[in-house]
């Protein structure tokens, strides 16, 4: 499977052009949030992505409200909002949690942990889509201070997804790290093709 993952485009037309180009090589597209600057032009950005005619899984970032993103995504055939939800594609199980990014203790994520746990079985190859990065990795390091999510790190250690796509911290765009065997990627606003 070839995944095109991206995050934090904040309405950039140049970044959307890059996503459009790279989408031709992808089987599925993942967006880890912050499509907009405080929801400006959300519908037109989603409409543009919908025209790619690929399944696009989306979570909201800190620039979008969950309720607004859910309603907006529901208007488009190819876009699936997976905050606190799942999507199955053959052996791959996609799970998502959006928002957050301003506290190492994200209560909303911690509360969702049991829900995610129920969806995973021994055969599932789990791919997790999160706006915020996990705690104490290359993806949440801001000048030696770690600002990522501790509950997400616990989730990764316990449930061992094969891949985590996240963003939020623009300084760490295009960085990759690992927790155990789990690969964690901030694909940045121009997107990255990930082969699984």
N, C-alpha and C positions, 0 to 999 in steps of 0.2 A: 504494500500500500504506500502511495505517495501522498503525504499531507503537506498542504501549504498552510503555515501558521503565521499569524501576524498580530500586532498589538500596538496600541498608542498612536494611531494615525492622526487623531485629533483633527479630522476634517481635511487633511492635506490631499489635494488633487494629485500632486506628484507621487505621493505614496500609493494612492489608489491606482494610478497608472501602472506602477510596479506590480501591484497585486494582480491586476488584470492580465499583465504579461505572464507572470509566473503561474497563474491559475491554469493555463493550458496544459501544464505538466502534472497537475494535481488530480488525485481521485476524490479528495475531500478537503475542505477549507475550515480552519479553526481561527476564530477571533477572540483574543483574551481581554477584550474591553477597550474602553476609551476610543471609540470610533469618532467621537465628537469633542467639541469644546462646549461643555454644559448643554448638550442635546441640540445645539444649533445644526440645522440641515440633516438631522437624523434620518428622516424618511427618504430624502434624496440620496444619501450615502447608501442606505440599505437597498434602494431601488437599483442603484448602479451595481452593487454586489450581486443582487438577485439575477441580473442579466448574464452573469457568468455561467448560469445553468449548471451549477455544481451544488452539492449539499454543503451548506455553510452552518457550522455550529458556533453559537455566539454566547458569551456572558457579558454582563455590563461591567464597566469600570467605575472609577470614582467620579467620572464626569457624566454618568448616566444613572438615573434612578431605575431600580428593578422594574417597577410598575410601568414606567414609560417604555422601557426597552421591550418588555413582554408584549405590550399592545402593538408596538411598531413592528416587531418581528412577525407577529401573527398575520400581518397583511401580505406577506411575501411567501410564495410557494417553496422556494429553495432555502429559506433561512429558518433555522430552528434554535430557539432560545433554550439553553440547557442549564440555567442557574438552578441548582438544587434538583436537577433532573438527570436523566440518562438517555443515551442514544446507542443502539446496537448496530454494528455493521460486521457481519460474519462473526469472527471470533473476537473482534475488538469491541470493548465496552467504553464509551465515552461518558465521563461524568464532568459536571461543571459547577463552579461556585464563583460568582462575580463580586464586585465591590471590594470594600476593605482597603487595606494598604496604609492605614494611619495608626495602627496599633499592632504590637506583637501578639496580643491576645484577642483574636477575632472571635467573639462569642457566637456570631451567626454561623461561622464555619464549624466551631466546636459543637454547636447544636445539630448541625447537619451530618456530623460524623456517623451516627447510628443508621441514618437513612442510606448513606453511601455503602456502608458495610453490608446491609441487607441485599444490595443489588449485585454484589460481587460473588462469583462462584469460582471453583478451582480452574475452570477452563477459560475464564475471562482474561483477555489481555487488556488491562486497564490503561486508558489514556485520560489524564486529568487536565482540565482547562480551568485556570485560576487567574484572576486579575493580579492578585498580590503574590509575591514570591515566598518560598519557604525561608524560615529563619536560619541565619548563620551559614550562608552559602555565598558564592561569588555573585549571585543575582540580587542580594539584598544588602551588600556591603557599600555603605556610603562613607568614604574616608575613614574606614576602620570601625564604624558603628554599624551594628546589624539591626535592621528595622522590619524584617520579614515576619511571616506568620508562624508562631510556634505550633498552633493546632495543625496547620498544613504539614509541617515537618513531622509531627507525630503520625499523621495519616500516612505519609510516604513511608516512614519506617515500619509501620504496622501492616499496611495493606500492599506495599510494594508495586505500585503502578509501573508500567514499563516506561512511560513518558509523562512528564508534567510540562505544560506550556503555560508560561506566565509573563508578566510584564510589570507595569506600573512605574518602575524606577528607570527613567529614560537613560540615565548614566550607564546602566548595565545592559543596554540593548545589544543583541548579538552575542551575549555570553552564554556559556554552557557550563553545567556542573553536574555532579552525581551525588546521590545519597544511596549508598549500597549500589544496587544495579539499576536504580531508577535514574534515567537521564532527565535533567531539568534544563529547559531552554527558554530564554527570553529572545524571541525571534525578531524583535524590533519592528518599526513601522513599515519597512520595505518588504518584510516577509522572508521566510526561509522554507525551502522544500526539505522535508524530513522523510527519509525512506525507512519503512519498517517491514 
